[in-house]
Amino acid sequence: MEIEKEIYSRKFENNHQKAVVNLIYTYGWVTNLLRLQLNKHGITLQQYNILRILRGQYPKPATVNILKERMLDKMSDASRIVERLVQKDLVHRGVNSKDRRAVDILISKKGLEMLQKLDHEISLKNLLSNNLSDSEANSLSGLLDKMRG
């Protein structure tokens, strides 16, 4: 649906403003769809992001600094998110052998199993495939990369 109909407004200063408003609205739309799925498993979008990063690192651990660098939401408090994941037994913390000030974080078996379930329930491809072809999704991704410069 067109952004004008979604937000009940036709007043945009120019196409650039309209594009930014559309991006912000679409970000909210996508995150709400993901949140609905993740809530069923008792995790947040930021926790899901950290679990996916740790799975990509597996079997090597990651440090909080690595997680901060790779997180999609740079404003998130990675240490606090890791603590919540430890409490849920989805990740383990350990001593870093090279730097005693750093903490190693490793996804647990329970965390890997949860991600495997979520992989079947949450298909990022399916979020877009109903409305965009593969070529259109590629073009959109390219335009977003270009926008960020």
Long-range contacts (C-beta under 8 A, 24 or more apart in sequence): 30-127, 33-127, 34-122, 37-118, 37-121, 37-122, 38-118, 38-122, 40-121, 41-114, 41-117, 41-118, 42-88, 43-88, 43-90, 43-114, 44-81, 45-73, 46-71, 46-73, 46-76, 46-81, 47-81, 47-84, 47-85, 47-90, 48-118, 49-73, 49-76, 50-78, 50-81, 50-82, 50-85, 50-91, 51-85, 51-90, 51-91, 51-107, 51-111, 51-114, 51-115, 52-115, 54-91, 54-105, 54-106, 54-107, 54-111, 55-107, 55-111, 55-112, 55-115, 57-107, 58-106, 58-107, 58-112, 59-106, 61-94, 61-96, 61-104, 61-105, 61-106, 62-104, 62-105, 62-106, 63-96, 63-102, 63-103, 63-104, 63-105, 64-102, 64-103, 64-105, 65-102, 67-105, 85-111, 90-114
